[in-house]
């Protein structure tokens, strides 16, 4: 089942399939980009389809962001993603979830899995998005008005 989802998400985003494994990690999941790329899911989710589906979809979206940065270097959103991906932000902080790359990955997961009939996050999470979106919009207003549009678009459509 996980392999099937992995193939579908990869095809949807126009990416090669990324091997998936379980491991002892602190986060729910991570995308390893050094050497042969792979997605590592926290071993506590082994057998939990919902959590695995969320992890796979989320990490594939990060892989897509890296691809997008490479091919769309002049795109304002690609510039923000590039800057964020080059920084290491502690995953337990609010700043982490307010990053455009994370909002995009969560929004994509919610939308993509929603189309598959899977509700990734509940309403509380939706409210949180609104809050995060607002925070980001404030932060981004100074830099580029176009970016706000992208963020909203991604949030609404999960593009
Ligand atoms: Zn993430």
py3Dmol code that shows the C-alpha trace and the ligand (Angstrom):
import py3Dmol

protein = """\
ATOM      1  CA  UNK A   1       0.000   0.000   0.000  1.00  0.00           C
ATOM      2  CA  UNK A   2       2.776   2.420   0.881  1.00  0.00           C
ATOM      3  CA  UNK A   3       4.624   1.588  -2.336  1.00  0.00           C
ATOM      4  CA  UNK A   4       1.471   2.257  -4.311  1.00  0.00           C
ATOM      5  CA  UNK A   5       1.027   5.670  -2.687  1.00  0.00           C
ATOM      6  CA  UNK A   6       4.719   6.445  -3.140  1.00  0.00           C
ATOM      7  CA  UNK A   7       4.466   5.748  -6.875  1.00  0.00           C
ATOM      8  CA  UNK A   8       1.286   7.823  -7.248  1.00  0.00           C
ATOM      9  CA  UNK A   9       2.679  10.864  -5.435  1.00  0.00           C
ATOM     10  CA  UNK A  10       5.958  10.630  -7.374  1.00  0.00           C
ATOM     11  CA  UNK A  11       4.048  10.508 -10.680  1.00  0.00           C
ATOM     12  CA  UNK A  12       1.815  13.389  -9.636  1.00  0.00           C
ATOM     13  CA  UNK A  13       4.787  15.606  -8.816  1.00  0.00           C
ATOM     14  CA  UNK A  14       6.832  14.431 -11.808  1.00  0.00           C
ATOM     15  CA  UNK A  15       9.576  12.945  -9.648  1.00  0.00           C
ATOM     16  CA  UNK A  16      11.438   9.630  -9.586  1.00  0.00           C
ATOM     17  CA  UNK A  17      10.313   7.282  -6.852  1.00  0.00           C
ATOM     18  CA  UNK A  18      12.176   7.696  -3.565  1.00  0.00           C
ATOM     19  CA  UNK A  19      12.939   4.597  -1.447  1.00  0.00           C
ATOM     20  CA  UNK A  20      11.134   4.534   1.897  1.00  0.00           C
ATOM     21  CA  UNK A  21      12.328   2.984   5.121  1.00  0.00           C
ATOM     22  CA  UNK A  22      11.558   3.057   8.835  1.00  0.00           C
ATOM     23  CA  UNK A  23      14.117   4.185  11.359  1.00  0.00           C
ATOM     24  CA  UNK A  24      14.791   5.379  14.893  1.00  0.00           C
ATOM     25  CA  UNK A  25      14.524   9.152  14.367  1.00  0.00           C
ATOM     26  CA  UNK A  26      13.342  12.053  16.504  1.00  0.00           C
ATOM     27  CA  UNK A  27      11.043  13.628  13.904  1.00  0.00           C
ATOM     28  CA  UNK A  28       7.965  11.960  12.413  1.00  0.00           C
ATOM     29  CA  UNK A  29       9.783  11.650   9.097  1.00  0.00           C
ATOM     30  CA  UNK A  30      12.734  13.067   7.192  1.00  0.00           C
ATOM     31  CA  UNK A  31      13.904  13.349   3.620  1.00  0.00           C
ATOM     32  CA  UNK A  32      17.542  12.363   3.226  1.00  0.00           C
ATOM     33  CA  UNK A  33      19.056  14.181   0.255  1.00  0.00           C
ATOM     34  CA  UNK A  34      22.734  13.338   0.717  1.00  0.00           C
ATOM     35  CA  UNK A  35      23.858  10.359  -1.366  1.00  0.00           C
ATOM     36  CA  UNK A  36      20.950   8.241  -2.578  1.00  0.00           C
ATOM     37  CA  UNK A  37      17.768  10.084  -1.576  1.00  0.00           C
ATOM     38  CA  UNK A  38      15.402   8.303   0.772  1.00  0.00           C
ATOM     39  CA  UNK A  39      12.440   8.986   3.013  1.00  0.00           C
ATOM     40  CA  UNK A  40      12.802   7.776   6.580  1.00  0.00           C
ATOM     41  CA  UNK A  41       9.621   7.382   8.639  1.00  0.00           C
ATOM     42  CA  UNK A  42       9.731   7.121  12.412  1.00  0.00           C
ATOM     43  CA  UNK A  43       9.522   3.412  13.275  1.00  0.00           C
ATOM     44  CA  UNK A  44       6.696   4.104  15.741  1.00  0.00           C
ATOM     45  CA  UNK A  45       4.442   4.615  12.683  1.00  0.00           C
ATOM     46  CA  UNK A  46       5.218   1.226  11.134  1.00  0.00           C
ATOM     47  CA  UNK A  47       1.780  -0.295  10.437  1.00  0.00           C
ATOM     48  CA  UNK A  48      -0.043   3.035  10.847  1.00  0.00           C
ATOM     49  CA  UNK A  49      -1.200   3.791   7.299  1.00  0.00           C
ATOM     50  CA  UNK A  50      -2.492   7.311   7.976  1.00  0.00           C
ATOM     51  CA  UNK A  51       0.740   8.521   9.586  1.00  0.00           C
ATOM     52  CA  UNK A  52       2.848   6.842   6.904  1.00  0.00           C
ATOM     53  CA  UNK A  53       0.727   8.367   4.124  1.00  0.00           C
ATOM     54  CA  UNK A  54       1.140  11.823   5.699  1.00  0.00           C
ATOM     55  CA  UNK A  55       4.899  11.357   6.037  1.00  0.00           C
ATOM     56  CA  UNK A  56       5.346  10.098   2.472  1.00  0.00           C
ATOM     57  CA  UNK A  57       3.262  12.882   0.907  1.00  0.00           C
ATOM     58  CA  UNK A  58       4.950  15.560   3.039  1.00  0.00           C
ATOM     59  CA  UNK A  59       8.501  14.422   2.259  1.00  0.00           C
ATOM     60  CA  UNK A  60       7.794  14.011  -1.451  1.00  0.00           C
ATOM     61  CA  UNK A  61       6.651  17.612  -1.488  1.00  0.00           C
ATOM     62  CA  UNK A  62      10.016  18.663  -0.009  1.00  0.00           C
ATOM     63  CA  UNK A  63      11.702  16.693  -2.811  1.00  0.00           C
ATOM     64  CA  UNK A  64       9.515  18.570  -5.285  1.00  0.00           C
ATOM     65  CA  UNK A  65      10.561  21.900  -3.710  1.00  0.00           C
ATOM     66  CA  UNK A  66      14.215  21.007  -4.274  1.00  0.00           C
ATOM     67  CA  UNK A  67      13.441  20.135  -7.895  1.00  0.00           C
ATOM     68  CA  UNK A  68      11.459  23.375  -8.334  1.00  0.00           C
ATOM     69  CA  UNK A  69      14.357  25.442  -6.971  1.00  0.00           C
ATOM     70  CA  UNK A  70      16.686  23.828  -9.496  1.00  0.00           C
ATOM     71  CA  UNK A  71      14.494  24.444 -12.537  1.00  0.00           C
ATOM     72  CA  UNK A  72      12.748  27.706 -11.579  1.00  0.00           C
ATOM     73  CA  UNK A  73      15.555  29.745 -10.081  1.00  0.00           C
ATOM     74  CA  UNK A  74      13.958  33.124 -10.967  1.00  0.00           C
ATOM     75  CA  UNK A  75      10.628  32.286  -9.387  1.00  0.00           C
ATOM     76  CA  UNK A  76      10.070  34.364  -6.199  1.00  0.00           C
ATOM     77  CA  UNK A  77       8.760  31.355  -4.317  1.00  0.00           C
ATOM     78  CA  UNK A  78      11.763  29.261  -5.409  1.00  0.00           C
ATOM     79  CA  UNK A  79      14.008  31.947  -3.889  1.00  0.00           C
ATOM     80  CA  UNK A  80      12.230  31.763  -0.540  1.00  0.00           C
ATOM     81  CA  UNK A  81      12.284  27.962  -0.564  1.00  0.00           C
ATOM     82  CA  UNK A  82      15.980  27.966  -1.396  1.00  0.00           C
ATOM     83  CA  UNK A  83      16.778  30.322   1.425  1.00  0.00           C
ATOM     84  CA  UNK A  84      14.731  28.279   3.909  1.00  0.00           C
ATOM     85  CA  UNK A  85      16.158  24.941   2.800  1.00  0.00           C
ATOM     86  CA  UNK A  86      19.689  26.235   3.330  1.00  0.00           C
ATOM     87  CA  UNK A  87      18.892  27.130   6.945  1.00  0.00           C
ATOM     88  CA  UNK A  88      18.496  24.640   9.749  1.00  0.00           C
ATOM     89  CA  UNK A  89      15.566  25.501  11.973  1.00  0.00           C
ATOM     90  CA  UNK A  90      14.811  23.505  15.104  1.00  0.00           C
ATOM     91  CA  UNK A  91      11.738  21.402  14.311  1.00  0.00           C
ATOM     92  CA  UNK A  92      10.191  21.983  17.732  1.00  0.00           C
ATOM     93  CA  UNK A  93       9.877  25.764  17.303  1.00  0.00           C
ATOM     94  CA  UNK A  94       7.022  27.886  15.915  1.00  0.00           C
ATOM     95  CA  UNK A  95       9.437  29.339  13.400  1.00  0.00           C
ATOM     96  CA  UNK A  96       9.791  25.881  11.875  1.00  0.00           C
ATOM     97  CA  UNK A  97       6.093  25.499  11.092  1.00  0.00           C
ATOM     98  CA  UNK A  98       5.876  29.093   9.827  1.00  0.00           C
ATOM     99  CA  UNK A  99       8.366  28.451   7.050  1.00  0.00           C
ATOM    100  CA  UNK A 100       6.949  28.583   3.538  1.00  0.00           C
ATOM    101  CA  UNK A 101       8.401  25.123   2.794  1.00  0.00           C
ATOM    102  CA  UNK A 102       6.542  23.600   5.734  1.00  0.00           C
ATOM    103  CA  UNK A 103       3.237  25.363   5.049  1.00  0.00           C
ATOM    104  CA  UNK A 104       3.479  24.227   1.456  1.00  0.00           C
ATOM    105  CA  UNK A 105       4.286  20.630   2.444  1.00  0.00           C
ATOM    106  CA  UNK A 106       1.438  20.476   4.975  1.00  0.00           C
ATOM    107  CA  UNK A 107      -1.017  22.121   2.570  1.00  0.00           C
ATOM    108  CA  UNK A 108      -0.041  19.750  -0.223  1.00  0.00           C
ATOM    109  CA  UNK A 109      -0.460  16.755   2.089  1.00  0.00           C
ATOM    110  CA  UNK A 110      -3.880  17.935   3.231  1.00  0.00           C
ATOM    111  CA  UNK A 111      -5.064  18.536  -0.335  1.00  0.00           C
ATOM    112  CA  UNK A 112      -3.498  15.518  -2.021  1.00  0.00           C
ATOM    113  CA  UNK A 113      -4.642  13.008   0.574  1.00  0.00           C
ATOM    114  CA  UNK A 114      -8.038  14.740   0.739  1.00  0.00           C
ATOM    115  CA  UNK A 115      -8.544  13.885  -2.923  1.00  0.00           C
ATOM    116  CA  UNK A 116      -7.727  10.274  -2.041  1.00  0.00           C
ATOM    117  CA  UNK A 117     -10.452  10.383   0.602  1.00  0.00           C
ATOM    118  CA  UNK A 118      -8.018  10.608   3.497  1.00  0.00           C
ATOM    119  CA  UNK A 119      -8.323  13.437   5.991  1.00  0.00           C
ATOM    120  CA  UNK A 120      -4.749  14.214   6.995  1.00  0.00           C
ATOM    121  CA  UNK A 121      -5.440  16.936   9.536  1.00  0.00           C
ATOM    122  CA  UNK A 122      -8.484  17.885  11.546  1.00  0.00           C
ATOM    123  CA  UNK A 123     -10.160  21.261  11.852  1.00  0.00           C
ATOM    124  CA  UNK A 124      -7.837  22.425  14.594  1.00  0.00           C
ATOM    125  CA  UNK A 125      -4.999  22.085  12.122  1.00  0.00           C
ATOM    126  CA  UNK A 126      -6.973  24.109   9.568  1.00  0.00           C
ATOM    127  CA  UNK A 127      -7.234  26.956  12.052  1.00  0.00           C
ATOM    128  CA  UNK A 128      -3.556  26.679  12.653  1.00  0.00           C
ATOM    129  CA  UNK A 129      -2.931  27.069   8.924  1.00  0.00           C
ATOM    130  CA  UNK A 130      -4.922  30.256   8.881  1.00  0.00           C
ATOM    131  CA  UNK A 131      -2.763  31.538  11.704  1.00  0.00           C
ATOM    132  CA  UNK A 132       0.476  30.436  10.077  1.00  0.00           C
ATOM    133  CA  UNK A 133      -0.584  31.857   6.752  1.00  0.00           C
ATOM    134  CA  UNK A 134      -1.315  35.192   8.375  1.00  0.00           C
ATOM    135  CA  UNK A 135       2.060  35.209  10.138  1.00  0.00           C
ATOM    136  CA  UNK A 136       3.833  34.389   6.902  1.00  0.00           C
ATOM    137  CA  UNK A 137       1.891  36.960   4.961  1.00  0.00           C
ATOM    138  CA  UNK A 138       3.015  39.619   7.450  1.00  0.00           C
ATOM    139  CA  UNK A 139       6.598  38.471   7.227  1.00  0.00           C
ATOM    140  CA  UNK A 140       6.537  38.321   3.446  1.00  0.00           C
ATOM    141  CA  UNK A 141       4.711  41.579   2.785  1.00  0.00           C
ATOM    142  CA  UNK A 142       7.938  43.481   3.094  1.00  0.00           C
ATOM    143  CA  UNK A 143       9.864  41.349   0.638  1.00  0.00           C
ATOM    144  CA  UNK A 144       7.587  40.595  -2.286  1.00  0.00           C
ATOM    145  CA  UNK A 145       3.852  41.063  -2.721  1.00  0.00           C
ATOM    146  CA  UNK A 146       3.822  38.400  -5.411  1.00  0.00           C
ATOM    147  CA  UNK A 147       4.926  35.851  -2.881  1.00  0.00           C
ATOM    148  CA  UNK A 148       1.843  36.345  -0.752  1.00  0.00           C
ATOM    149  CA  UNK A 149      -0.197  35.403  -3.727  1.00  0.00           C
ATOM    150  CA  UNK A 150       1.797  32.216  -4.216  1.00  0.00           C
ATOM    151  CA  UNK A 151       1.530  31.230  -0.599  1.00  0.00           C
ATOM    152  CA  UNK A 152      -2.231  31.769  -0.612  1.00  0.00           C
ATOM    153  CA  UNK A 153      -2.573  29.901  -3.879  1.00  0.00           C
ATOM    154  CA  UNK A 154      -0.604  26.965  -2.595  1.00  0.00           C
ATOM    155  CA  UNK A 155      -2.493  26.947   0.638  1.00  0.00           C
ATOM    156  CA  UNK A 156      -5.873  27.045  -1.084  1.00  0.00           C
ATOM    157  CA  UNK A 157      -5.139  24.694  -3.974  1.00  0.00           C
ATOM    158  CA  UNK A 158      -2.259  22.611  -2.696  1.00  0.00           C
ATOM    159  CA  UNK A 159      -0.501  23.116  -5.993  1.00  0.00           C
TER     160      UNK A 159
END
"""
ligand_1 = """\
1
ZN
Zn 8.631 19.260 6.473
"""
view = py3Dmol.view(width=600, height=400)
view.addModel(protein, "pdb")
view.setStyle({"model": 0}, {"cartoon": {"style": "trace"}})
view.addModel(ligand_1, "xyz")
view.setStyle({"model": 1}, {"stick": {}})
view.zoomTo()
view.show()
